[in-house]
Amino acid sequence: MSTRDQVIEHHHKHRWIVVFSAALFFFYEFIQMHMFNAISGSLMADFHVDAGQLGNLSAMYLYADVIFLLPAGIVLDRVSTRKVVLTALALCVLGTAGFAISTQYWFAAACHFLAGIGNAFCFLSCIRLASRWFPTRMLAFVIGLIVTFAMLGGLAAETPLTLLTHHFSWRNVVLLNAVFGVIVYFIIFINVQDFPKGYEQQYAKQQHQLHDLGFWASIKLALGNIQNWLAGLYTAFLNLPLMLLCALWGNMYLEQVHHLSDIQSSNVVSMIFIGTIIGGPVIGAWSDKISLRKFPMVIGAILSIFSILVLTEFAYLGYHALLLLFFFIGFFTSAQVLAYPLITESNNRIVSSTATGLASVLIMGAPALFQPIFGMIMDHYWTGKVLNNVHIYSNIAFEKAMLIFPATFVLAFLAACFVRETNCREYNSKHQSKP
């Protein structure tokens, strides 16, 4: 056992509290990211916008992610993780509260952008803490649990948020959401520490190495590793159902194409989260057990392609069939969690957050690109029908937009085929240089 692992094992109980207190931030951010799906109709009516404009409003959150993710990784390699998490969460709560009281489109967009800045730091912070508090042999499983925890936030943004908006205005619901963020802030303030006691010497050594390497050289090291690009693209494409269907278009698609009620639609979309909640830890534990990353990633991509083709090729699926299908889409696409330990194992620890930040730019950049594209495709096929200030789209409009998924899943499969296997081993320049 390495010196690092010996230090970690002394804190085997406290590490769960530290990492999952920080993961509450990720949970909270997933509510912000996916709440548009429950309130999209209200937003279109209040701000008098079409699908393309709504897509751009939702994507403001993702634009902030794309802009700040690489800087977030650079900062996390150099600054106290605890301080970064608390500052980022404060920005997110401020943006959420501002969005709730906004009456103009531009102000709502600016506030949603501010909340997105906070999101740029949350998952990277969780991975950074997990890599310090847990041994490498547990990393995929722990990251799977962190993603599962975040999915619970996405789940809360579906049916529960839809039910709340039936009894309160969407503005009051979002304000309540901001209050919850304040509670999360104090939990993190009390529990999160940068690293376990006894790790100080290793941390100081890493900071010294990073200083000697230099700022631009450290960035170049992350940019020059093809593993980071392939892992980022893999996760970006498999993540699209979460970012497009769960975050924005899922309820509208199910209501207008499959003629489900709003509650039924929320229940179906929630199954993607449930599938991911179960799939993340299961696939992560499987990968850790067999000491392989690439093989489970390839299998996950293949099964994701088959499941999404069933959805796009069979237009008249019943409620229960849709529940099952969306669960499998969530389960199979949860193989994306393996990209994060793959990145950690493929990079020197001193630049691991920078490398993950680079991959995350791709991961969040894809939905930032495809959310408006999905809306523009639907607007292109819109017949002009409006009901209660909400645009009504034909089946063909959704069918064309949904073709995004099988196309991008094939690209995810190709990315997985080209990644280099790490065998779940911590970074070593000698064995990582082998093809």
Stockholm file with secondary structure:
# STOCKHOLM 1.0

chainA/1-435         MSTRDQVIEHHHKHRWIVVFSAALFFFYEFIQMHMFNAISGSLMADFHVDAGQLGNLSAMYLYADVIFLLPAGIVLDRVSTRKVVLTALALCVLGTAGFAISTQYWFAAACHFLAGIGNAFCFLSCIRLASRWFPTRMLAFVIGLIVTFAMLGGLAAETPLTLLTHHFSWRNVVLLNAVFGVIVYFIIFINVQDFPKGYEQQYAKQQHQLHDLGFWASIKLALGNIQNWLAGLYTAFLNLPLMLLCALWGNMYLEQVHHLSDIQSSNVVSMIFIGTIIGGPVIGAWSDKISLRKFPMVIGAILSIFSILVLTEFAYLGYHALLLLFFFIGFFTSAQVLAYPLITESNNRIVSSTATGLASVLIMGAPALFQPIFGMIMDHYWTGKVLNNVHIYSNIAFEKAMLIFPATFVLAFLAACFVRETNCREYNSKHQSKP
#=GR chainA/1-435 SS CCHHHHHHHTTTTHHHHHHHHHHHHHHHHHHHHHTHHHHHHHHHHHHTCCHHHHHHHHHHHHHHHHHHHHHHHHHHTTSCHHHHHHHHHHHHHHHHHHHHHCCSHHHHHHHHHHHHHHHHHHHHHHHHHHHHHSCGGGHHHHHHHHHHHHHHHHHHTTHHHHHHHHHSCHHHHHHHHHHHHHHHHHHHHHHCCSSCTTCHHHHHHHHHHHHHHCHHHHHHHHHTCHHHHHHHHHHHHHTHIIIIIIIIIHHHHHHHHSCCCHHHHHHHHHHHHHHHHHHHHHHHHHHHHHTCSHHHHHHHHHHHHHHHHHHHHCCCCCHHHHHHHHHHHHHHHGGGGGHHHHHHHHSCGGGHHHHHHHHHHHHHHHHHHHHHHHHHHHHHTCCSCEETTEECCCHHHHHHHHTHHHHHHHHHHHHHHHSCCCTTCCCCHHHHTCC
#=GC SS_cons         CCHHHHHHHTTTTHHHHHHHHHHHHHHHHHHHHHTHHHHHHHHHHHHTCCHHHHHHHHHHHHHHHHHHHHHHHHHHTTSCHHHHHHHHHHHHHHHHHHHHHCCSHHHHHHHHHHHHHHHHHHHHHHHHHHHHHSCGGGHHHHHHHHHHHHHHHHHHTTHHHHHHHHHSCHHHHHHHHHHHHHHHHHHHHHHCCSSCTTCHHHHHHHHHHHHHHCHHHHHHHHHTCHHHHHHHHHHHHHTHIIIIIIIIIHHHHHHHHSCCCHHHHHHHHHHHHHHHHHHHHHHHHHHHHHTCSHHHHHHHHHHHHHHHHHHHHCCCCCHHHHHHHHHHHHHHHGGGGGHHHHHHHHSCGGGHHHHHHHHHHHHHHHHHHHHHHHHHHHHHTCCSCEETTEECCCHHHHHHHHTHHHHHHHHHHHHHHHSCCCTTCCCCHHHHTCC
//
